[in-house]
Amino acid sequence: MNKLFLAALMTGALVVPGFAADYTIMAPAAPGGGWDQTARAMQEALQAEGISGNVQVTNVPGAGGTIGLAQFVNQYSGNPEALIVGGYVMVGAILTNASPVSLAEVTPIARLTGESDVIVVPAASELQTVDDLVAMLKADPGSVSWAGGSAGGVDHIAAGLFAKTVGVDPTKVNYIAYSGGGEALAAVLGGQVTVGISGLGEFDAQIQSGDLRALASTGAERLEGSDIPTLSESGVDLVVENWRMVAAAPGLSDEEKAAIDADIEKLVTSATWQGILETNGWQDMYLGGEAFDAQLAADITATEAILKDIGLVQ
Amino acid sequence: MDTFGLLADGLLAALQAQNLLYALIGVTLGTAVGVLPGIGPALTVALLLPVTYRLDPTGSLIMFAGIYYGGMYGGSTTSILLNTPGESASIVTALEGNKMARKGRGGPALATAAIGSFVAGLIATLALAFVAPWVVKAALAFGPADYFALMVLAFVTVSAAFGDSALRGVTALFIGLGLGVIGIDLQTGQARLAFGIPDLLDGIEVTTLAVALFAIGETLAIASSRTHLKEEVLAVKGSVWMTLDDWKRSWPAWLRGTFIGFPIGAMPAGGAEIGTFFSYAAERKLSRHPEEFGQGAIEGVAGPEAANNASAAGTLVPLLTLGLPTSATAAIMLAGFQQFGLQPGPLLFANNAPLVWSLVASLLVANFMLLVLNLPLIGLWVKLLTIPKPWLYAGILTFATLGTLGANGAMSGRLGPIPFSFELLILLAFGFLGFGLRRFGYPIAPVVIGLILGPLSEQQLRRALAISQGDPSVLIASPIAITLYVIAAMAVLIPLYFRLRGKGAVLQQMASDED
């Protein structure tokens, strides 16, 4: 009897972990932001699709995600059930904050979603096209005030790259940092600044209502059904896309990484996940495996270069 | 359909038994998280979001609204009874509220806070329904230079709350301003005074500082002194309810608090705390009993409490009309709207009118529910004060620590192999600072006010100057800024004029100590 019990217990112990991992997803940001929403959307989809039985989300806010990243690396090394959400902003924050922990220390799994920035002006602005903006910028770079998210973030990087691409000294860009795209929206609507640059989601409602005019989007292609031209269509050869990703703990075996890869692939193709993307207006930018590793490395190099050009990183 | 018809429909929807139940759950949860320092309404709504995927939109919006208003109200309870603000918008409430509680007037203080919150919530919600589009236009006209002028006005008026010694008050304010400089500079992305410690990159958390200075500092002060420990705290003296005189003194303060709080909440860069500062300063200036300020003046509770609830409703103005969240809770509510396919913004009122009106109606219901829930509980709450002091303060210490750990307690520090929470270290360090300030007679509130206003005013000033490419005349270029400076100048000069006319005695008393 005892042996039977023991055997049952052992089988149980062996079978349960193989059946479904109980993931813990860290959102290295306060509740409510993009990373937190991504983590909670993953939680919802992983559970609803039965990919994982029980998913926990923890929030560790601070310093562009670097606080959470440091804690993740310290606490979860070698743990195959720990995931962390992150994104492009983290790449910049690691550099500007001289973070002791970098993305090289986690195991990148996949890019999940993405969003391009848009450049907008108030409806009453004289600027009608990207050409007008380029002309104004060339005449007097300081006279164009750009409102966007925090310094060194993707909006700032996009503004700097824009100037550099059209042949204007990126250190001359008059970038006014707001604590988020929302506050920047208020500044553009109130006519306090010349242009606004931030994620399409921040400005979309006002573009549709006609309060703002979108000059261009920074994406590689036009969004489906959108009449906002891309920068390349407007003669500025530049693509900047903000993205969010998921990574796993450092020190995993190949089998453990493969298991997570498979779960995430199941996640992104699931109906629940696609439904969440739809309701949130997130663009599916799933990219996994080695292709993502290469893309990540390229983004880090490019970001480092432009942050040096703008003068944020020595 | 006209506005009233839509609102009536919304109310009918909100008053269904099932929705009333959601409202009750919402305000109960909201009050509970407001009471606990560290666990704010933002986190609660975030945790509940996945749950509400399965509810209907009206039901979950009602629950969110309840949590939001409940959180705003709950923070005042611990402020008043335990001198431990649950969130930053109720710091000012602690100044007079706790003094009242110590004199056995905790009941009236809680009642004026509850009824004031209700009145303010009611008026502000109706204002949200009827004047939101105009309010938001006015708020958008505020440029960086105007915000800076507003901050100057705040500095000038709040300095009235600094106690009898201007030097000590200003010293405390500068400690706060100094702490405000710590962290990544928003405009340049460079770390300032962080000493290579990643936890300092985001600056000092306002709630951590407030909890440390008020709660930990007070606990240390009590523990260090025998007389403090024996000092009798009256749980109840006289009636638990408000007297006729209390009502007479409270209602003008409620109305003033509402009219100060609502527009400031509606400003994209306003914030609930700033409305409470202005309201407190206004009450102190206008009171017929200025000598009671610092000793437990009921206006000093009524005004700021009304202001913080009105500004909670004000926050919804930019959220609904622009899709612009101006607080963490609003940001999560935005996520909540989006999950129902609602895009707050200029088109919301046109495209989703029924849902907007059921939200407004649910705010009214939540507000009413809050009053129903809290008034009968006051008698129970004040019993907290009858707990023997050693137990009470041990409890406060536990809650303060747990709250800080829960909110920001990343185990990011490392001492050899032992991880520890840096935020907790900060809590303890500032607790000792609070003890020192108390010991040597420095006021506490200006430190927190400096930490809140300092970074705001700095960012606005630098934005204004960056946009004008360094031309300082931009600061006085707009009529809004000029008006605000004139009011600030009057606030300084008028008392000076009276003092010269020999009426100084009254004003001396007006500036009586907070502690």
Chai-1 contact restraints between the chains, C-beta under 6 A:
chainA,res_idxA,chainB,res_idxB,connection_type,confidence,min_distance_angstrom,max_distance_angstrom,comment,restraint_id
A,P31,B,A42,contact,1.0,0.0,6.0,A-B,restraint_1
A,P31,B,L43,contact,1.0,0.0,6.0,A-B,restraint_2
A,P31,B,A46,contact,1.0,0.0,6.0,A-B,restraint_3
A,G32,B,A328,contact,1.0,0.0,6.0,A-B,restraint_4
A,G32,B,A331,contact,1.0,0.0,6.0,A-B,restraint_5
A,G32,B,I332,contact,1.0,0.0,6.0,A-B,restraint_6
A,Q37,B,A335,contact,1.0,0.0,6.0,A-B,restraint_7
A,E44,B,P50,contact,1.0,0.0,6.0,A-B,restraint_8
A,V60,B,A410,contact,1.0,0.0,6.0,A-B,restraint_9
A,G62,B,D202,contact,1.0,0.0,6.0,A-B,restraint_10
A,A63,B,P198,contact,1.0,0.0,6.0,A-B,restraint_11
A,A63,B,L201,contact,1.0,0.0,6.0,A-B,restraint_12
A,A63,B,D202,contact,1.0,0.0,6.0,A-B,restraint_13
A,I67,B,P198,contact,1.0,0.0,6.0,A-B,restraint_14
A,I67,B,A410,contact,1.0,0.0,6.0,A-B,restraint_15
A,I67,B,S412,contact,1.0,0.0,6.0,A-B,restraint_16
A,A70,B,S412,contact,1.0,0.0,6.0,A-B,restraint_17
A,Q71,B,A410,contact,1.0,0.0,6.0,A-B,restraint_18
A,Q71,B,S412,contact,1.0,0.0,6.0,A-B,restraint_19
A,T96,B,G189,contact,1.0,0.0,6.0,A-B,restraint_20
A,N97,B,L201,contact,1.0,0.0,6.0,A-B,restraint_21
A,G142,B,Q469,contact,1.0,0.0,6.0,A-B,restraint_22
A,S145,B,I467,contact,1.0,0.0,6.0,A-B,restraint_23
A,S150,B,L186,contact,1.0,0.0,6.0,A-B,restraint_24
A,A151,B,Q187,contact,1.0,0.0,6.0,A-B,restraint_25
A,A151,B,T188,contact,1.0,0.0,6.0,A-B,restraint_26
A,A151,B,G189,contact,1.0,0.0,6.0,A-B,restraint_27
A,G152,B,G189,contact,1.0,0.0,6.0,A-B,restraint_28
A,I176,B,R463,contact,1.0,0.0,6.0,A-B,restraint_29
A,I176,B,A466,contact,1.0,0.0,6.0,A-B,restraint_30
A,A177,B,L186,contact,1.0,0.0,6.0,A-B,restraint_31
A,A177,B,Q187,contact,1.0,0.0,6.0,A-B,restraint_32
A,G182,B,L324,contact,1.0,0.0,6.0,A-B,restraint_33
A,G182,B,P325,contact,1.0,0.0,6.0,A-B,restraint_34
A,E183,B,P268,contact,1.0,0.0,6.0,A-B,restraint_35
A,L185,B,L324,contact,1.0,0.0,6.0,A-B,restraint_36
A,A186,B,P268,contact,1.0,0.0,6.0,A-B,restraint_37
A,A186,B,L324,contact,1.0,0.0,6.0,A-B,restraint_38
A,L189,B,L140,contact,1.0,0.0,6.0,A-B,restraint_39
A,G190,B,L140,contact,1.0,0.0,6.0,A-B,restraint_40
A,Q192,B,G143,contact,1.0,0.0,6.0,A-B,restraint_41
A,A205,B,G323,contact,1.0,0.0,6.0,A-B,restraint_42
A,A205,B,Q343,contact,1.0,0.0,6.0,A-B,restraint_43
A,A205,B,G345,contact,1.0,0.0,6.0,A-B,restraint_44
A,S209,B,P346,contact,1.0,0.0,6.0,A-B,restraint_45
A,S209,B,L347,contact,1.0,0.0,6.0,A-B,restraint_46
A,T279,B,Q339,contact,1.0,0.0,6.0,A-B,restraint_47
A,T279,B,G341,contact,1.0,0.0,6.0,A-B,restraint_48
A,N280,B,Q338,contact,1.0,0.0,6.0,A-B,restraint_49
A,L312,B,G189,contact,1.0,0.0,6.0,A-B,restraint_50
